[in-house]
Structures are given as C-alpha cells and as structure tokens.
C-alpha cells in the first residue's frame, strides 16, 4: 500500500460525546478514522482553512491539501498493514456545522493542543454573568477561562487556559470578516487554524479491546477518531479551567499530546497530525491508571495514515447528526 504513511461565565453543560448516540449496529473492528472536514469521494462544503502550510516531515508523504476543498481524505489505523472490514466504520456528518458558529484557534508560541492557547468563536449568545471587562473600545464580560464581548453586531467569545490579560489582548486583536472571526495575533502568539465550531465530519472506528494486539487489559471498547472544529480544543480548555486538567503525554509521532477524558470513555490520548486537526485514540472499559494509559499511548504510536481511497474501502456508514462536543 504505497498510499499508507509510514512514518471557554458559567460552565457550559457537559454533553456526552457523540459516540454515545451512535447507532448500535456500528461495531467497528479496526481503528480507522478520517480527517474531519474532508469529503470522501466527492467535494464537500468548504468549511476549514489553515493559516500555514502543512508540515512534510522527512520520510513521510503528505499530498498538497487545502482544508475544505474535498480533494483529499486522510484516516488512521492502529496497525500496519491495516485490516479493515467494509461496513465497520462510522462517519458522522453534521450538515449544519458550516452555518456557524465559526472559530479561530490561537496559541502562544510555546503552546500546543489544549495548552497555552485559546479558541475564539463567533457568533455566540450575549453574556448574562461575569465581571465587566474592557476589550479595546467596548465592554465585555469575563469569568475564569472565558471572555465574551460585543463585535460586528453580535458577540464573540474566547475560551482558554491563558491569563485574562492575554485573553483580552487576543479579543482586542479580533475582527469579523464575512461572519467569521479573524485574529491578528498579538506578539508571542500565532493563529493555528480557522473553521467551523462543530466538526462537519467525525470519522471513527470502534472495536473490541480483545481483538487488538496488546490492548486486552483495556477491556470494553477502543475507539480511534479524527475530527476538526474549534469545539474540540475548547472542550479541553473548559475542562482544564474547571478541574479536569489534561495530563501531558510524552508525544505521539513526535507531536505534543494530552491524556484526557474530555472526549468520553475512560481516557483518550489526543494529538494533532496537522495543525487544526485532532486525532485521538481512547477506550471505555477498565479504570484508567498508569498501565492502561501506557497501553493507550502505545496504540496511538502505532497509528498509521490512510488516504481517501482506503477510507472509502472500509464502507463507512454515514450518520446525519449534530456533532456536539
């Protein structure tokens, strides 16, 4: 297979991750997921843009991809060579995600996924609680991990693990263009990606832990997911501010990673294959501990990349639903 790569006022109500609402018929045996926002076999809505070129590390191949063109698709499998049975994969399609809200992900220069960054979202409801806080020429409201302020006839919001002064600086540097937030990042910060708040696509595989090499002690189910959308990283910041701090994992494929329970199940290891796109491998079964997290990290390191042709070959079941995080 030449196409396989070797190598944030009040706390929002917690909603169960979308996996809990999947149809029971989806019992996936191999860990495959596709990068959200890429249409498979057809051109999808142009819902994600990036602010920088995709990296091409030595020894890997990444086709020229512009998020939102629908020209390509990428997925992950846990083992190589991948073994995927058609009809066992799941693709959740949110056909209303590209109607808004929209987000821009900003990070401090030493930041990474879920750490030292912020998610800017527009439009959002007007705030009803929080301290009055000046944002440039206007007055907004702030609370732990969050600033909401009026802009462009509506309101925008930042959720973050940064100090309030940094959040206010990012807010003051935010404008709205064609209904979407645009951040002229302050010194020491950079914009990572912009796109829909909710993922347009969530592509996932679930399978029994007993059927995956080295994963038996996890018990229950193992899942592998790839998706993009500001709500995913925002979930990490909300949980950080309110006490569920993502633990730092070493790395996954050389990229900073987090261990979190924000995405459902007992735990998941999450990282960015490319800026603005989140992949995670998680499980639901045995209690999380050092041993189970070590197994989970090993599974994430074993993840391999598929192109769109191999994702289509799995015969994914497409489910229309709202992809809430």
BELNORHU-V734569 format. One record per backbone hydrogen bond with DSSP energy under -1.0 kcal/mol. CO is the residue of the C=O (numbers start at 1). NH is the residue of the N-H. Records with the same first field share a line. If there is no record, write none. Layout:
CO = NH / NH
This chain:
1 = 4
17 = 20
18 = 21
19 = 22
23 = 26
25 = 27
30 = 32
33 = 76
35 = 38
45 = 47
49 = 194
57 = 60
66 = 69
74 = 35
75 = 306
77 = 304
85 = 88
89 = 317
90 = 204
91 = 319
92 = 202
93 = 321
94 = 97
96 = 99
97 = 100
101 = 197
102 = 122
103 = 195
104 = 120
105 = 192
106 = 118
107 = 190
108 = 111
112 = 115
115 = 112
116 = 108
117 = 161
118 = 106
119 = 159
120 = 104
121 = 157
122 = 102
131 = 142
133 = 140
135 = 138
138 = 135
140 = 133
141 = 148
142 = 131
143 = 146
145 = 160
146 = 143
147 = 158
148 = 141
149 = 156
151 = 154
154 = 151
155 = 124
156 = 149
157 = 121
158 = 147
159 = 119
163 = 167
164 = 168
165 = 169
166 = 170
167 = 171
168 = 172
169 = 173
171 = 174
173 = 184
175 = 182
177 = 180
180 = 177
182 = 175
183 = 185
186 = 189
188 = 109
190 = 107
193 = 105
194 = 49
195 = 103
196 = 230
197 = 231
200 = 94
202 = 92
203 = 226
204 = 90
205 = 224
207 = 222
208 = 211
209 = 212
212 = 215
215 = 218
216 = 219
218 = 286
220 = 209
221 = 284
222 = 207
223 = 282
224 = 205
225 = 280
226 = 203
227 = 278
229 = 232
230 = 234
231 = 235
232 = 236
233 = 237
234 = 238
235 = 239
236 = 240
237 = 241
238 = 242
239 = 244
240 = 243
243 = 245
247 = 259
252 = 255
255 = 252
257 = 249
258 = 270
259 = 247
260 = 268
261 = 264
267 = 283
268 = 260
269 = 281
270 = 258
271 = 279
274 = 277
278 = 227
279 = 271
280 = 225
281 = 269
282 = 223
283 = 266 / 267
284 = 221
289 = 293
290 = 294
291 = 295
292 = 296
293 = 297
294 = 298
295 = 299
296 = 300
297 = 301
298 = 302
300 = 303
304 = 77
305 = 5
306 = 75
307 = 311
308 = 312
309 = 313
311 = 314
312 = 315
314 = 87
317 = 91
319 = 93
322 = 324
